[in-house]
């Protein structure tokens, strides 16, 4: 009888721990993406976005190291419930990620995907492909770099063993 009770307790504990291990951890757990908060929205009404806290998904386009800071050109994508960039969706505009000091371009490679949390410091006038463009500047508070294969899908595995 004790063996059966111990086995049930063991299986229940194993199942609970296995399910807890499968739970997704969000890159920025205290925030959820806002549908009306994208670089396109910031470009349309810059005065509403200066100082605003945002959570954006993006793909790195280009890294530029300047004397006192690094500007990283990003292409925004909406985020899913796991805060992963939805790369199959339409882009949400370009913006500049501002980092203090020097960022090694080998660590910040074009084509990599990120989830970024920070504040919009400014919306700068500039150009994109020879056309006027407003560049939201995001000062990052947290940066999450997704693994190269994050879009490959989740792989589930579960097994329980018992022997006498």
N, C-alpha and C positions, 0 to 999 in steps of 0.2 A: 504494500500500500504506500509506504514511504517512497519507494522507487518511482511509482507512478506519479505521485505528487511532485517529487523532485524533477522528474522528466518534464512535466507540464510547466513547472516554474522555469526550468531551463529553456524550454521552447518559447515560452512567452517573453522571457528576457531577451533571447536571441532575436526574435521577431521585432521587438520594440527597438533594439539597438540597430538592427539592419535597416528598418524604416527611417530612423533618425539619421543614419549615415547617408541615406538617399536624398534627404531634404536639401533643396537648393539654397545656397548662401548667396544673397544679393550683394553686389559690389558696394552699394550705398544703401544699407537696409533702412535707414530712417527716411528715405525719400522715394517717391513714385514719380514716373515721368508725367508731365502735364501736356495734354494734347495741344494747347494753345501756346506752347513755349518751344519755338524752333528758331534757328537763325533767320528764316524767312519772316517770322513774326517780329523778331528784333529789328530787322531791316525796315519793316513796314511802319513800326512805331518805336523808334530808338528811345525816346524819352520815357516810355513805359518799362524799358528793360535795363537801363543803367542802374546798377546796384542790385539787380534781381538775381536770386539764386536759381540755378538751372541744373538739370540732369539731362545730358545729351549723349547719344551714341554717335560715333564717328569713325571714318576711315582716314588715316593719315595720307595726305597728298605730298607735302614737301616740308622739310625742316630748314629754317634759316637762323643761323647763329649770328647775333649782333653783338655789339660791344658789351652791353650790360644785361642782355636777356636773349631768350630764344623765342622765335615766333614759329609756330607750327601750323601750317595750313591744313584744315580738316574739312571733310565733306560729311555733313550730318545725315544720320538715318534715324527713323523712329526706333524706340526701344520696345521690346516685348515685355512680358510679365517678369521675366528673369533678368531684366535690364540688359539684355543682349541687343546689339544693333540688328535690326531687321533689314538685311542687305537686299532682300528681294523686293522691298518697298521702294517707292520713289524717294529720291534724296530730299533733304529739307534745307538745302543751301550750304554755303561755305562759311567758315568762321576761322578766326585765329586763336589758337591756344597759346597763352603767354606763360612762359616759365622763366623764373629768375636765373641768371647766370648762363652757363654753357650746357647744352644738352648734346651728348654724343650721338651723332646721326646713325651710328651702327645700332644704337639702342632704340632709336626712333625711326624705324624703316617705313617707307612708303608701302601702302597696301595693308598695313596692320590695323586692326579694329580695337576701339577703346570705348569705355563708358567713363564719362567725365562729369564731375560735380564741381561747381564753382560759381563765381559771380561775374556778371557782365560788367566790365570796367568802362567800356566805351564802345561806340560804333563809329568806326573810322571810314572816311571817304577814300576810295581807291579805285582800282580797275580790275577787271577780270576779262581776259581775252580782248583787251582794247576797249571794253565798254565800262561805263561808270558802274561801280559796285560799292555797297556799304558792307564793311567787314565788322561783325560783332567781335569784340575781344573778350575772351573768357580767361579769367585768372583762376586756375585750377586749385581746388582745395583737396581733391582726391582724384586719382587717375587709376583706372583699372585696364590693363592690357589683356585682351582675350587671347587664349592659345590659338595658334594658326588653324587648328581643326575644329574650332568651336561650333561651326555650322554643320559638322558631320552628323549631328544627332546624338541623342543620348543612347548609351549602351547599358541595358539593364541586365543584372545578373543576381540570382538569388538561389541559395542552396541551403539545405538543412541535412545534417547527417546524424545518424544514431546507430550505435552498435552496442551489443551486450558482451 
